[in-house]
Amino acid sequence: MAGNRRPIIVAFVVMFIAALPGWWHLTLVYRAPLPYAEMQSAHEAVGPDYSWPLNLDVYVDHSLMKSSAASSSTAGNFSELEAALRSAFLLDSHQAWDQALPKISWTLRMAFMQSRPENMESGGSTALDEELHELLPATARAQHGHYALYILRDEELRAEPAVTIGIHRHAWIRWHEMPNASTISAVAHRGFVWGTMQQLPSPPPALMRLSFTLLNSEPSACNVRWRLDEALETTLQPVLAKLARTVQFVSDSQVLYHSHMTSRPQLDPKSKQHYVSETDLQYFVNSNDWSVDSPATAERTMRFLLFVPAPQHTPLRIGAPTDAEHEAEAVREAADAFRVHKFGGVLLYNAPTSCDITGLHELGIGELHPFIQIVVAQLREELGLTGSLSGWNVLGSADNGISEWELDVMVRHHTWTRLQAAVHSMRTLSGLIHDIGNMVVLDEIHAQVELGLSSIRNSHRHARLGEYDLAAAFGISAALNTEGAFFNEHILSMLYFPDEHKLAVYVPLFVPVLVPLVLAVVSEVKKARAKAVPSKTETLAAEISAD
């Protein structure tokens, strides 16, 4: 048995050495080749000469220019104004670049108005807005990035110019004299570059889910139904069709019964109305009993709740009635609404008294109109639109959901923000995969990275050409693909798999096998060395025999 010890040990060692390449190959993870250099240099598409083009046609009321017997004098004043405008626009466009927006390359064209508008006396009315819209060439009316600014004479305005921006892609300034170039440039930049957009805390969503829920507290007393599909089709769908240029929407709806509030509303003894105090609004949404959660998906979800209180709590409103309402003996039948941060909006609907008799009430398109208005207002706020410009007369924002110039500004802002976020995600993903050598990189991630880089380049290219709708479409594609690659499940799983986990797996497996094998090899080596070195007795015997 002792003679077989060494061959057995050698056999185990040979088997172990021969298995090492196979084990190494089996433990390797698949890593599809990625264009790391392009991912790191994606930001270089925005160079020092990068700019987005906008066109502005300035139409001046002829009576505002200084009259002179010689026509050349008027032409001279007009040329001086045009030169001053170009200098002012160049300065303001550089200020826009300093505020984290792409530089604006303006193309200015100035002309005299052929005649004064017929609805000039109405000042900032919708009639004047439509008349000025009809004066524009047909090719310029529906072109994103092409705007018009009318400068009209109004002898009644002496203190400061009155600025009005309509529902299309034009604005007008009324004053008793010609405004200076800096005023005209400020109006153009504030209205057509910044608009009503506010700085968003995070990049705008490329996908958004709208979840609608009807919450009925006591269906046995009043079973409230709604014709939501018809209301969405006729009132909300036109707004969503406009917003589809920058956000993709999906929606779902449900009806929940026996949905009670977490806190009991208070009763106002004078008006006999129930109310929820503003401090209790944060606890209004009963997340434990109300199943309003949407499926776990990548899109951002906004939840809109239509809450029907129980008959004993009707009418229900937000906040205690004021003294003026007490004096007027006013009862608020419908509807207060509030917004829950990072959740959505809630509208209170008090069922009519007729429901106490019939036990059934159906909400038609007309009764759902306030609910849809709340949805539109919440969408505007979620997408960054404030809805007003201080000191200006803004037409149409509330009635039409979103104006054309507002949508243009939002599309450009969203596109720019998405591209910046996509570039940042690409650089972060490149460094992450490079630093974690055992991270799986599937072909799916490779395809998303390639498509994301291509979308970033195409979006910048179309934006530089003034093709903003195509740039927005590629911007959405860039956002979806970069997010899909960055939040891939294989990448996320490896972020929480450090080297210590590998030691915890391999040490219990290999140590019990390797320790006896190593000890046996060491023992055989010692025996071999001992046989190779002659002992002192053998050496002395050899010397005696030699003598």
Secondary structure, DSSP 8 states (H G I E B T S, - for coil): --TTHHHHHHHHHHHHHHHHHHHHHHH---B----HHHHHTGGGGS-TT-EEEEEEEEEE-GGGS---SSHHHHHHHHHHHHHHHHHHHHHHHHHHHHTTS-EEEEEEEEEE-SS--TTGGGSS-HHHHHHHHHHS-HHHHT-TTEEEEEEEE-TT--SS-EEEE-SSSEEEEEESS---HHHHHHHHHIIIIITTB---SS---SEEEEEEEEEES-TTT-EEEE-HHHHIIIIIHHHHHHHTTT-EEEEEEEEEES---SS--EEETTTTEEEE-GGGGGGTS-TTT--------SSEEEEEEEEE--GGG-SEEES---HHHHHHT----S--EEEETTTEEEEE----TTHHHHSEEEE-HHHHHHHHHHHHHHHHHHTTB----TTSEE-STTTSSS-HHHHHHHHHHHHHHHHHHHHHHHHHHHHHHHH-TT--B-HHHHHHHHHHHHHHHHHHHHHHTT-HHHHHHHHHHHHHHHHHHHT-HHHHHHHT--HHHHHHHHHHHHHHHHHHHHHHHHHHHHHHHHHHS--HHHHHHHHHHH-
